[in-house]
Amino acid sequence: MDLKTIQQAADRIREHVILTPCMQSDTLSRVLGCDLWIKFENQQFTASFKERGALNTLLQLTEAERHRGAIAMSAGNHAQAVAYHGARLGVPTTIVMPRPTPRLNRPRFMALR
């Protein structure tokens, strides 16, 4: 993928997604020994960066493809992004989830060492 393709995608989705901030993480920078910045894509409607790719793909569908709809296999954020933006754009969507999808009953956290 070249820079022009990335710029075209950014232009295509710009008015449909939130411009999320990047902030330096002093703690993670110190722990990891680098200058680490975090982009807060959790501010998107589906709380994930996956909206960008799903939306970019949906916006490039032809009229005939939009009428037929889109299908995605995902157990999480990508499924939410396809369903959300499909509904916004009037594109029928089908989401296929694998049977062994883990169900989380409580949040799980990983401690940094």
N, C-alpha and C positions, 0 to 999 in steps of 0.2 A: 504494500500500500504506500502510495506516495503522499507528499504534503498536500498537493492539490486535491486529492480525494478526501483527505481529512478536513480540509477547509470547506469543501462542498458539503460534507455531512454536517459540519458545524453550522453553516449557513442555513441548511435545510431544517434543522431541529431548533434553531435559536429561539423562535417565538413560542415554542411548545414546552420548553423545560425551564427550570429555574437556573439562573446563573449562580452557582454555589461558590462559597468562599473557600480559599485555601489558607490554612493557618499553620504556623510553625508549632511543633510540639516540643517544648523544652524538655519534658520528661523523657520522651522516646528518643530524642536527639542525644540526650546525655547517656541513656541506657545503651543505645546502639552505637554510640560513638560517631554519629554523623549529623548532618543538618537535615532533619526529617520534617516534611510538611504533609499535612493531611487535607484532602479535599472533601468537604462535607456534603457528599452526594446523598446522605441520609435525609437531606432537606427536600429531595424530590418527593412527589406524591407517593410513590411506592417505596421510598426510603432506600433507593439503590441506583447505582450508575447504570444498571441494565436497561433503564428507560431509554437511554441514548441510542443504543444499538437497535433495540426493538422498534423504536419510533422511526429511526432512519430507514430501516427496511420497509416498514409499512408505508412511509411517505413515497417510496420509490415504486410501489405497485402500480401496474397499469389499471385502467378502469375495469377491464375484464377480470383481472386478478383480484381487485378489491371486491368485486361482486361475488366471486367464488369464495373469498375469505382466506383466513390464515390459520395455520395449525402450528402448535409449538409443543415440544415435549420438555417439561421442566417440573421440578418439584418446589420451585421457590420464586425468587425475584424475577427471573426472566418471564415466567408464566404470568405473574402479576403485571409486568410491563406490557406484554403483548395484549392481555385482556383489557387493561386500562386504556391504552392508546387505540386499540382496535375499536372499543366502544366510543371513544371521543371522535374518531374519524369515520365512524359508520362502517367499519370493516368487521364482518362476522368472524369470530375467533373460536377455535376449539383448542382446549388445553388438555394434553395427555400427561397424566402423572404416573410414574412407575409405582407398582404395587408395594415394593418394600421401602417406600418413602419413610424416613424416620420421623416420628412425631416427638416434638419436644414439649414436655409438660411444664418445664421451668427453664428459665434462661440459664445458659451454661457460660462460664467465664474461664478464661485462661490467664493465669497469673504470670507476669513477666518475672524472670529471674535475673 
